[in-house]
Amino acid sequence: MTSNEIKALTGQYIMNTYGRFSVAIDHGQGATLYDPEGNAYIDFTSGIGVTDLGYGYQPWVDAIAAQAKKLGHVSNLFYTEPPAKLAEILCRRTGESCVFFANGGGEANEGMIKLARKYSFDKYGKGRATIVTLNNSFHGRTITTLMATGQEVFHNYFFPFTEGFRYADANDLASLEAAAGDDVCAVMMEVVQGEGGVLPLDVDYVQAVARLCAEKDWLLLVDEVQTGVGRTGSLFAFQQYGILPDVVSFAKGIAGGLPMSGILASEKCRNVLGPGTHATTFGANPVCAAAGLVVQETLTDDFLAEVKAKGEYLRQGIEALDLPCFGKTRGLGLMIGIEVQEGYNKGDIAAKLIENGLLVLTAGPGMRLLPPLVITKEEMDKGLDIMKKTLG
């Protein structure tokens, strides 16, 4: 099909819930995508942080094909090898104790919220179920995770929302203490606020929150849906903050492009969710888990060090362009935010770059870049050149 044919068919039969750019994608290689007509696009988005190994990565393709031929699905009433092996690797690499596998980020965060409330119920009974989240956060699109999101713009249309959330300002311990109370069971945060604009939290603040949670017996919940699986230059971003959360959610890049997510829980939380308290039909799918094993095999310490170096190279390259529409950059690893100067529109900037062959994202008030972790220097340089020619 041609690009126009794909767009027409999409418009006729798929709900119009996305503000799509006028590009149809047919295939890819490395960090470069192609439309049906063969036009190339340097990808600084990786499917919003999902395709961490890029496109056409042969070990990933082979693992999926082999597992699909062997076993595509069996319910979680039985045992399969790939998710068991993936869970072991994740626990060993993080210091967490156990894993629950799910399908998407919102579902993972729902599971994390349920675990926190049951932990408190089991120990303290009813009346201690409030979770404090941070202003400018984003935690998902379900009824509950929309309310967990600390942005008022998301608290609309879908009333009544799930109760039991209060909000505090990021990097302000006094604000968090003011939002607390005897009814609190957990604090939930992204250590880098992604949809809010790629805003890393201060290390001292995160460590202070961790200490407060330990003192109060609140669970520390870290949402790593976007920051996890190598994106920031460590397997999980919390590892750069010197903490061990009680529960961590993950999704996006965990299976390199297949739908998979989950939560990692600490030893004190491993038995909170027992048989009958939480479940999902497709979680721990063996094909997705086989893909996830390839991701873990690829994300070695040396590979993660390269992610940090690539992020620094790209940030320095953007700032060196001295473009009139851009200010400073920020972020960790290959999770990069760019300030957009007053008088410029982030959506217009994104559209122009995409039209000229560079796929980018927006977040909060600025731009957001999430390239595949395997992106090459040549592909980064091509992207920077497109920025210069388009926006200079």
C-alpha positions in Angstrom: 0.0 0.0 0.0 1.1 3.6 -0.6 1.3 6.1 2.2 -1.9 7.8 1.2 -3.8 4.5 1.0 -2.6 3.6 4.6 -3.7 7.0 5.9 -7.1 6.7 4.2 -7.7 3.2 5.6 -6.6 4.3 9.1 -8.9 7.3 9.0 -11.9 5.2 8.0 -11.5 2.3 10.4 -9.4 3.4 13.4 -10.7 5.6 16.2 -9.2 9.1 15.9 -7.5 9.2 19.3 -4.1 10.3 18.2 -2.8 13.5 16.7 -0.8 11.7 14.0 1.9 13.3 11.9 1.4 12.9 8.2 3.9 10.0 7.8 3.3 6.3 7.2 6.1 3.9 8.3 6.8 0.7 6.4 10.1 -0.7 7.7 13.3 0.2 9.4 16.9 -0.6 10.0 19.0 0.5 12.9 17.7 3.9 13.9 16.4 4.8 10.5 12.8 4.3 9.3 11.3 4.3 5.8 7.9 5.1 4.4 6.3 2.9 1.6 7.8 5.2 -1.0 11.3 4.7 0.4 11.8 8.1 2.0 14.2 7.8 5.0 13.6 9.2 8.5 16.2 9.4 11.3 14.3 8.2 14.4 14.8 10.2 17.5 11.6 8.7 19.1 12.0 4.8 19.2 8.2 4.5 19.3 8.1 6.7 22.4 11.0 4.9 24.1 10.0 1.3 23.0 12.3 0.1 20.2 15.5 0.4 22.3 17.3 -2.1 20.0 16.2 -0.2 16.9 14.8 -2.0 13.8 15.9 -5.2 12.1 18.1 -6.3 15.0 18.7 -9.9 14.0 19.1 -11.6 17.4 15.8 -10.1 18.5 14.0 -11.2 15.3 15.5 -14.7 15.6 14.4 -15.1 19.2 10.9 -14.1 18.5 10.6 -16.4 15.5 12.0 -19.4 17.4 9.8 -18.9 20.4 6.7 -18.3 18.3 7.3 -21.6 16.5 7.7 -23.4 19.8 5.0 -21.8 21.9 3.1 -18.5 21.3 0.9 -18.5 24.5 -0.2 -20.5 27.4 -2.0 -19.2 30.4 -0.3 -18.3 33.7 -1.9 -21.3 35.2 1.1 -23.2 33.8 4.9 -22.6 33.8 7.0 -21.5 30.9 10.8 -20.9 30.7 11.3 -17.4 29.1 9.5 -15.3 31.7 11.1 -17.2 34.5 14.6 -16.5 33.1 13.7 -12.9 32.4 12.5 -12.4 35.9 15.7 -13.9 37.4 17.8 -11.5 35.4 15.8 -8.4 36.3 15.9 -9.3 40.0 19.6 -10.1 40.0 20.4 -6.8 38.1 18.3 -4.6 40.4 18.4 -6.1 43.8 14.6 -6.5 43.8 13.0 -9.8 44.9 10.3 -10.7 42.4 8.4 -9.7 39.2 4.8 -9.5 38.0 4.6 -9.3 34.2 1.8 -7.4 32.5 1.3 -5.7 29.1 1.5 -1.9 29.1 2.7 0.9 31.3 -0.7 2.0 32.7 -1.5 -1.6 33.6 1.9 -1.9 35.4 1.2 1.3 37.4 -2.3 0.0 38.3 -0.6 -3.2 39.7 1.8 -1.1 41.7 -1.0 1.0 43.2 -3.0 -2.2 44.1 0.1 -3.7 45.7 0.7 -0.6 47.8 -2.9 -0.4 49.0 -3.0 -4.1 49.9 0.3 -3.9 51.7 -1.2 -1.2 53.9 -4.5 -2.9 54.3 -2.9 -6.2 55.3 -0.8 -4.4 58.0 -2.9 -1.5 59.2 -6.5 -2.2 58.0 -8.8 0.2 56.2 -8.3 4.0 56.1 -4.6 4.1 55.0 -4.8 4.0 51.2 -3.8 7.5 49.9 -0.9 7.7 47.6 1.1 11.0 47.2 2.3 11.7 43.7 4.2 14.7 42.2 2.8 17.6 40.3 3.8 17.5 36.7 3.9 13.7 36.8 2.3 11.2 34.3 1.4 7.7 35.2 -1.0 6.4 32.5 -4.4 6.6 30.8 -6.6 4.3 32.9 -9.2 5.9 35.2 -6.9 5.3 38.2 -3.6 6.3 36.7 -5.1 9.4 35.2 -5.9 10.5 38.8 -2.5 9.5 39.9 -1.1 11.8 37.3 -0.2 15.2 38.8 -1.5 17.3 36.0 -5.0 18.8 36.3 -5.5 18.8 32.5 -5.9 15.0 32.6 -8.6 15.1 35.3 -11.5 15.6 33.0 -14.2 13.9 31.0 -14.1 10.5 32.7 -15.8 11.2 36.0 -15.9 9.8 38.6 -12.2 9.2 39.0 -10.6 6.8 41.5 -10.1 8.5 44.9 -7.1 8.3 47.1 -4.4 10.6 45.6 -2.8 13.8 46.7 -0.1 15.8 45.0 3.2 17.5 46.1 5.7 19.6 44.3 8.8 17.9 42.9 12.1 18.5 44.7 10.2 20.0 47.7 10.2 17.8 50.8 8.2 20.2 52.8 5.4 20.1 50.1 5.4 16.3 50.3 5.2 16.4 54.1 2.3 18.9 53.9 0.4 16.5 51.5 1.0 13.6 53.9 -1.1 12.3 56.7 -2.2 9.2 58.6 -4.1 7.9 55.6 -1.0 7.7 53.4 0.3 4.3 52.3 2.9 5.2 49.5 4.7 7.9 47.5 4.8 7.4 43.8 7.3 9.2 41.5 9.2 9.2 38.2 12.8 10.1 39.0 12.8 11.8 35.6 9.4 13.3 34.7 9.0 12.3 31.1 5.7 13.5 29.7 6.1 16.5 32.0 9.1 17.7 30.0 12.1 15.4 30.8 12.8 16.8 34.2 15.3 14.8 36.4 14.6 15.0 40.1 17.4 16.1 42.5 19.3 13.2 44.0 19.2 14.6 47.5 15.4 15.0 47.2 14.8 11.4 46.1 17.0 10.0 48.8 15.2 12.2 51.4 11.9 10.8 50.2 13.2 7.3 50.4 14.2 7.9 54.0 10.9 9.4 54.9 9.0 6.4 53.3 11.1 4.0 55.4 10.4 6.0 58.6 6.7 6.1 58.0 6.3 2.6 56.5 5.0 4.1 53.2 6.0 2.2 50.2 8.3 4.0 47.8 6.9 3.4 44.3 9.0 4.4 41.3 7.4 4.6 37.8 10.1 3.6 35.3 7.8 3.0 32.4 9.8 5.5 30.3 13.1 5.8 32.2 13.7 2.0 32.6 15.5 -0.6 30.5 18.7 1.3 29.7 17.1 4.5 28.6 19.0 6.7 31.0 22.3 4.9 30.8 21.6 2.4 33.7 19.3 -0.5 33.6 16.8 1.5 35.7 17.1 5.2 36.5 16.7 4.7 40.2 20.1 3.0 40.2 21.7 6.4 39.6 19.9 7.8 42.7 21.3 5.4 45.3 17.9 4.0 46.4 16.1 0.6 46.3 12.4 1.2 45.8 9.8 -1.0 47.3 8.1 -1.4 43.9 9.2 -0.4 40.4 7.1 -0.4 37.3 8.5 -0.9 33.8 7.2 -1.2 30.3 8.1 0.3 26.9 11.6 -1.0 26.0 11.5 -4.2 28.1 10.8 -6.4 25.1 12.3 -4.1 22.4 9.0 -3.5 20.6 6.6 -6.2 21.7 3.9 -5.4 24.3 5.2 -6.2 27.8 5.4 -4.5 31.2 5.5 -5.4 34.8 6.5 -4.5 38.3 9.5 -5.4 40.4 8.9 -5.7 44.1 11.2 -5.8 47.1 11.5 -8.7 49.6 9.0 -7.2 52.0 6.4 -6.9 49.2 6.9 -10.2 47.5 3.9 -11.9 49.1 1.5 -9.0 49.1 -0.3 -10.1 45.9 -1.2 -13.7 46.2 -3.4 -16.0 44.0 -6.6 -14.4 43.1 -5.6 -10.8 44.0 -4.1 -9.8 40.7 -3.8 -11.2 37.2 -3.6 -10.6 33.5 -4.3 -12.9 30.5 -1.3 -12.0 28.3 1.3 -11.1 31.0 4.4 -13.2 30.9 3.7 -14.1 27.3 6.6 -16.4 26.2 7.3 -14.6 22.9 7.5 -11.2 24.5 9.7 -12.7 27.3 12.0 -14.3 24.7 12.4 -10.8 23.1 13.0 -9.4 26.6 15.9 -11.8 27.1 17.6 -10.5 24.0 17.2 -7.0 25.3 18.9 -8.0 28.6 21.7 -9.8 26.8 22.3 -6.6 24.8 22.3 -4.1 27.7 25.7 -5.0 29.1 27.6 -2.5 31.3 29.7 -1.4 28.3 26.5 -0.9 26.2 25.0 1.2 29.0 28.1 3.3 29.3 27.8 4.0 25.5 24.2 5.1 26.0 25.4 7.8 28.5 28.2 8.8 26.0 25.7 9.0 23.1 23.3 11.1 25.2 26.1 13.5 26.0 27.2 13.7 22.4 23.7 14.4 21.2 23.0 17.1 23.8 26.3 18.8 23.1 25.6 18.6 19.4 22.2 20.2 19.8 23.5 23.1 22.0 26.4 23.7 19.6 23.9 24.3 16.7 22.8 27.4 18.6 19.4 27.3 17.0 17.2 30.4 17.7 14.2 28.2 18.7 16.1 26.0 21.3 17.4 26.7 24.7 19.3 24.3 27.0 19.0 20.6 27.0 18.5 18.3 30.0 18.0 14.6 30.8 19.8 11.4 31.5 21.4 9.2 28.8 19.2 9.0 25.7 16.3 10.6 27.4 16.7 14.2 26.3 14.6 17.3 26.8 15.1 20.6 24.9 13.8 24.0 26.0 11.8 25.8 23.3 12.3 29.5 23.4 9.5 32.0 23.8 7.7 32.8 20.5 8.2 29.3 19.0 5.7 26.5 18.9 6.9 23.0 19.8 4.3 21.3 17.6 5.3 23.4 14.6 9.0 22.6 15.2 8.2 18.9 15.4 6.2 19.0 12.2 8.9 20.8 10.3 11.6 18.3 11.5 9.5 15.3 10.6 8.7 16.7 7.2 12.4 17.0 6.6 13.3 13.5 7.7 13.8 13.6 11.5 11.2 12.0 13.9 11.0 13.8 17.2 8.6 14.1 20.1 7.3 16.9 22.4 6.8 16.8 26.1 5.6 19.4 28.6 6.7 22.8 27.3 9.5 21.6 25.1 10.9 18.9 22.8 11.7 15.3 23.8 14.2 12.9 22.2 14.2 9.2 22.8 16.4 7.6 20.1 16.9 3.8 19.9 19.8 2.9 22.2 21.7 1.4 19.3 21.7 4.7 17.3 25.0 5.3 15.6 27.1 8.4 15.5 26.4 8.7 11.8 22.6 8.6 12.4 22.9 11.2 15.2 25.0 13.4 12.9 22.4 13.1 10.2 19.7 14.1 12.7 21.7 17.1 13.8 22.2 18.1 10.2 18.5 18.0 9.6 17.9 20.2 12.7 20.5 22.7 11.4 19.0 22.9 7.9 15.4 23.0 9.1 15.6 25.3 12.1 18.8 27.3 11.6 
